[in-house]
Amino acid sequence: MRKTVTKRRNVTAQEDELLIRQVLAELPFTAKRGMLLDARQVVADAVKCCEQFTRENFKGKHRFNILLEKHRAFNAASATLSGVRQDTSKLHSVLDKLVKLYDDHKSAGAAVRDAAMQSVGKRPASNVSSSPGGKLAKLLQSMHTENGAEMEYKREELQMRIAELEFAREQSRADLDEREEGRQERLGITRMNLEKNLAMFYTANSLCLYP
C-alpha cells in the first residue's frame, strides 16, 4: 500500500504581511521582561482572527524574527548590487521601519545592561552605607541586577538562535517538498510513457493476430 505524503503548507506572502503589520501595531519586542511571550501571543491571536489568515495552531513565536533576518539578508544583498532597482513597496518600507525599531530597542536594552553590569565598584563612597549590613545589601542588590541583566541577554540570544534554526528548518522542508514534487512529476511522466508503449504494443499484437 502506497503511503500518502502530506505536504506541509508554507506561510503565504499575504499571511506574512498580516503578521508584519500587526507587529508594527503592537511592537511586542518592546514588552517588559517576562512579558515577551504574552505580547507575541497577542499578535498571534490578532492575526488568527483575520479571514485571510488560514494557518492553524499559529503561535507567532519565531516567524517575525525569521522575516527580519530575511529582510536583513535582502537589504545586504541589494546593497552589493549597483544599478539594481531597490524594492520600494509599502511592505518593504514597513519592514525597514520594524528593523530600525527592533535594533534601536535592542541597543537601548544593551546600554541599560552594560550600565547595570558596570555599576558595581563605580558608585561614590558617599552613596554606600558604612555599616556591614548596608554594604552587603548593596552588594547583593548589585549582584542581582547584574545576574538579571546577564540572564536577559542570554535569553534574547537563545531566542535569536532558535529563530535561525527555525528558518533553516523551514528552508530544508521547502527544499524537500520541491524535490518530492519533482520526483512525483517524473514518476507521472514515466507512467504515461509506459502506458503509451503498452497501448502501442497491444495495438500491434491485435493487428498481427487479426490481419
KOLLODREN-709228 format. One record per residue (C-alpha): y, x, z. Coordinates in pm, whole numbers, plus 32768, in hexadecimal, padded with zeros to 4 digits. Layout:
BEGIN
YXZ/...
END
This chain:
BEGIN
800080008000/814D808E7F9A/824380C580B5/8393801E8083/84B7811080A0/85E180788155/871F811180D0/882A815C81D2/897480BD8172/8A9A81AA8182/8BF181498200/8CC780BB80E6/8E26812F8093/8EAE7FD980F6/8E067FF0824C/8E91814E827F/8FED80CF822A/8FCF7FB58328/8F6480AF8430/907D81A483DE/918C809A83EE/910380138536/90FF817185CA/926C819A8564/92BB80548617/91FD80AB8757/920A822B8762/90CE823C883A/90D683B9884F/920E839E892C/914B82E58A3A/914683768B97/902384468C0F/8EEE83728C43/8F7782598B67/8F3682F28A10/8DEB824189D2/8E8080F38A39/8FA68129894D/8EB98177882E/8DF2803E887D/8F317F6E8863/8F627FF58702/8DF57FB386A6/8E047E4D8728/8F457E0E8666/8EBE7E828515/8D767DC78546/8E407C85855B/8EB77CB883F2/8DF57BFF82E5/8E057D2E8200/8D537E048307/8BE07DB682E8/8B3C7ED7839E/8A5F7E7A84C3/8A4E7F348610/8B887FF885BB/8C1A80AD86E8/8D2081878640/8CCC82A88726/8CD283C28628/8D3C832A84DB/8EB083698513/8E7584DB855B/8D9F84F18422/8EB584578351/8FB2854783E7/8ED98673838F/8EA985F1822B/902085C48208/90678720828E/8F6A87B18198/900886ED8079/9165876880D2/90EA88CD80F5/903F88BE7FA1/916F881A7EFF/925489287F87/91938A327EC8/91AC897D7D7A/92FD89BB7CD8/937688BE7BDC/928887AF7C52/9323865E7C9E/930886137E12/928184CB7E98/93B083F57EF3/92F882B27F46/935C81E88077/920F8232811D/924383A780EA/93998389818E/92FF82CF82B4/91FD83E382E0/930E84EC82CF/93C6843683E3/928C841484B7/92358584848F/939185E48508/938484F2862F/92288569868D/928486DA8676/93CA86A68736/930E85F2884B/92068704885D/931288118867/93CA875D897F/928687388A41/923588A78A10/938F89088A8F/935D88348BC7/920788CD8C04/928C8A2E8BD8/93A889E98CC9/92B7895B8DCA/91C28A7C8DA8/92D68B828DC0/937F8ADD8EEA/92958B858FE3/93468CB49075/94928C698FC7/952A8B7790BF/964D8BF09195/95EA8C5692F4/96E38B5C9386/961B8A3C92EE/94D78AA2939B/94978A459502/94738B7195E7/935C8ACE96AE/91F18B219651/91A789AF9622/92CE89829538/926D8AB09467/91078A389450/917788DC93E5/9259897192D9/91418A529260/90478934924F/9144885C9196/91858971909B/901189AB9069/8FDC88369033/90F3882A8F30/906F895D8E7F/8F0888DF8E79/8F7687898DFF/904188218CE4/8F2189048C81/8E2887E38C83/8F10870D8BAE/8F3788278AB4/8DBE885B8AA0/8D8486E58A7B/8E7686D08955/8DD4880188B4/8C7F875E88DD/8CFC861C883D/8D8086DD8713/8C33879186F1/8B7A864586FD/8C6185BE85EE/8C1986EE8513/8AA286C08540/8AC0854D84F1/8B7E85A083B2/8A74869D834C/896285A08391/8A10849682BE/8A37858D81A1/88C685E781BB/8860847981B8/893D8436808C/889A85577FD2/874084D38029/879E83767FB2/882084067E6A/86E184CF7E34/860C839D7E83/86CF82CD7D84/869883DC7C7F/852683EB7CCD/850282717CB3/85BC82757B67/84D783837ADC/83A482C27B51/8428818B7AA6/845A8244795E/82FE82DE7975/8264818979BB/831780F0788F/829C820677AC/813781DA7826/8143806477EE/81D3809C7693/80C28196763B/7FB480AD76C0/803D7F9075F0/803A806B74B9/7ED680DA750A/7E587F747530/7F097F0D73EF/7E6C802C732E/7D117FDA73B8/7D337E6C735E/7D8D7EC971F9/7C5B7FAA71E2/7B6F7EA57270/7BF77D8671A3/7C6B7E127054/
END
